Amino acid sequence: MTQLIVIVVLVAIVGSLGQALFAMSTGHGDPKKMVRSLTLRVGLSVLLFGALMLAWHFGWITPQGAR
C-alpha cells in the first residue's frame, strides 16, 4: 500500500512540474497558473518526504540494506 501511495504522489509531482513547464513555454499563459503548479509540486514533495520519514520512524518501512 505504501508503494502505491508513493508512486501516485510522484506521478502528481511530475504532472505538476509538466503543467508548470507548459504554462511557462506558451509564454502568453497566466503566470499565476505556473506559480500555483510549482507551489503544489514543492508542497507535495515536502509532504512525501515527511510521510516517508514518519513511516520509517514507526517501522512501517525499512531501508533495503538494513538487517
C-alpha positions as CSV (number, residue, x, y, z in Angstrom):
1,M,0.0,0.0,0.0
2,T,2.8,2.4,0.8
3,Q,4.5,1.8,-2.5
4,L,1.2,2.7,-4.3
5,I,0.8,5.9,-2.4
6,V,4.4,6.9,-3.1
7,I,4.0,6.2,-6.8
8,V,0.8,8.2,-7.0
9,V,2.4,11.2,-5.3
10,L,5.4,11.0,-7.5
11,V,3.2,11.0,-10.6
12,A,1.3,14.0,-9.2
13,I,4.7,15.8,-8.6
14,V,5.8,15.1,-12.2
15,G,2.4,16.1,-13.6
16,S,2.5,19.4,-11.7
17,L,6.0,20.1,-13.0
18,G,4.9,19.4,-16.5
19,Q,1.9,21.7,-16.1
20,A,4.2,24.5,-15.0
21,L,6.6,23.8,-17.9
22,F,3.7,24.0,-20.3
23,A,2.4,27.3,-18.8
24,M,6.0,28.7,-19.0
25,S,6.7,27.6,-22.5
26,T,3.5,29.0,-24.0
27,G,4.6,32.5,-23.0
28,H,1.2,34.1,-23.1
29,G,-0.3,32.0,-20.3
30,D,-1.3,33.0,-16.8
31,P,1.9,33.3,-14.6
32,K,-0.3,32.6,-11.6
33,K,-1.0,29.2,-13.0
34,M,2.7,28.4,-13.2
35,V,3.3,29.6,-9.7
36,R,0.4,27.5,-8.4
37,S,1.8,24.4,-10.1
38,L,5.3,24.9,-8.7
39,T,3.9,25.6,-5.3
40,L,1.8,22.4,-5.5
41,R,4.9,20.5,-6.5
42,V,7.0,21.8,-3.6
43,G,4.2,21.1,-1.2
44,L,3.7,17.5,-2.4
45,S,7.5,16.9,-2.3
46,V,7.7,18.1,1.3
47,L,4.6,16.1,2.2
48,L,6.0,12.9,0.6
49,F,9.4,13.4,2.4
50,G,7.7,13.9,5.8
51,A,5.4,10.9,5.3
52,L,8.4,8.7,4.4
53,M,10.3,9.8,7.4
54,L,7.3,9.1,9.7
55,A,6.8,5.7,8.1
56,W,10.4,4.9,8.7
57,H,10.3,6.2,12.3
58,F,7.2,4.0,13.1
59,G,8.8,1.0,11.4
60,W,6.2,0.7,8.6
61,I,9.0,0.8,6.0
62,T,12.7,-0.2,6.3
63,P,15.7,0.6,4.2
64,Q,16.7,-2.2,1.8
65,G,20.2,-2.6,3.2
66,A,19.0,-2.7,6.9
67,R,19.5,-6.0,8.7
